[in-house]
Amino acid sequence: TQCHPKGDYDRILHALGAANNASTWLDRTNYYVLAGSDRYETALELETDRMRGALLSAGDLEDERRVVLNELDRNADDPGAALADRTVALSFLEHPYRRPVIGWRQDVESITRAYLQSYYDRYYQPNNAFLVAVGRFQSAEMIEAIERQFGSIPPGDPPKQLSVIEPPQRGERRFELRKAGQQELMVVAYHAPQRADRDALAMDVLAQILGHGRTSRLYKSLVDSQLAVHASAENQSMPMDPFLFMLDIELAHGVEMSRVEEAIDQEIARLTREPVSLQEMQRARKCARVGFIMRSDSVSALAFLIGEFEVSTGWKPLQSYLDRLEAVSAEDVMEVAQRYLVREARTVGHFRPVKD
């Protein structure tokens, strides 16, 4: 910026013993600082300056383009990442979620400075941002400092809101990815409800039952039987729009994919026919509760969690999550398995390694 030349941001924060970075996902980009609670004024001042004062030079664009292209190359060389990207791309035909967060290579190669400036001016505005502060401070003093720093920035034009609704999937989609690698992999993606939907918590419990830990059903039916060396399930419901419930499998050497798929289908069919036992429900809720608590066990982890909820549903449902989790019943789990784990509405990706 005009006030802080290149390199100043890191230099100032590191001199204060602070750490900083940024990350981006489907619906948001965040910039974060972890600093002593007596030093947040400096972080706020720097963030205020960066919100509207960034100088985007052509030279900086070329430097960062090389960094992102290198990351794309690493992802392409990672069979798991490549398989996941292709699975998501095939699961969504109309919604922009079909694009990888980091973009396709041609996207990165074609970005111009003018486009970058336009994007910055459109989205990096105070009325399109929120600030999360977690730590040991007086709330009134923090709010006053935030208003003092950011209050003078005028709001920009509201960005156009996305209005794309992914149509229902009417048939199973399958693909095979062949490239150099060691482990045969399989990803199964089902469309899942958004976090605000009442079914989302039952899907969280379902993920625990189906694919979290050694007591999960997929671990017992696939890993213990030596059909796979890894099996997990994840309910990815934090984006703004409905996303995916995904199974991630690493096949044991020499095992046919059809045998693994048959075992998965049998476990899903059992979930749709029979209510989960009381003991299994208690264990799944406990594991989900522990996982949630671990996601908020530090000031930075809690800040990230609040931020993800704010993007997805608003932050307030975070406060009642554990109470609502305890209310999930075996019948709820069976109903969401019947509603969402539908063969006709899933996408199956298979990575088959080949020799270089």
Sequence and secondary structure as in RCSB ss.txt:
>XXXX:A:sequence
TQCHPKGDYDRILHALGAANNASTWLDRTNYYVLAGSDRYETALELETDRMRGALLSAGDLEDERRVVLNELDRN
ADDPGAALADRTVALSFLEHPYRRPVIGWRQDVESITRAYLQSYYDRYYQPNNAFLVAVGRFQSAEMIEAIERQF
GSIPPGDPPKQLSVIEPPQRGERRFELRKAGQQELMVVAYHAPQRADRDALAMDVLAQILGHGRTSRLYKSLVDS
QLAVHASAENQSMPMDPFLFMLDIELAHGVEMSRVEEAIDQEIARLTREPVSLQEMQRARKCARVGFIMRSDSVS
ALAFLIGEFEVSTGWKPLQSYLDRLEAVSAEDVMEVAQRYLVREARTVGHFRPVKD
>XXXX:A:secstr
  SS TTHHHHHHHHTT EEEEEE SS EEEEEE  TT HHHHHHHHHHHHHH    HHHHHHHHHHHHHHHHHH
HH HHHHHHHHHHHHH SSSGGGS TT  HHHHHH  HHHHHHHHHHH SGGG      SSS HHHHHHHHHHHH
TTS                 S EEEEEEEE SS EEEEEEE   TTSTHHHHHHHHHHHHHSSTTSHHIIIIITT
TSEEEEEEEEE  SSS  EEEEEEEE TT  HHHHHHHHHHHHHHHHHS   HHHHHHHHHHHHHHHHHTTSSHH
HHHHHHHHHHHHT SGGGGGHHHHHHT  HHHHHHHHHHH  GGGEEEEEEEEE  
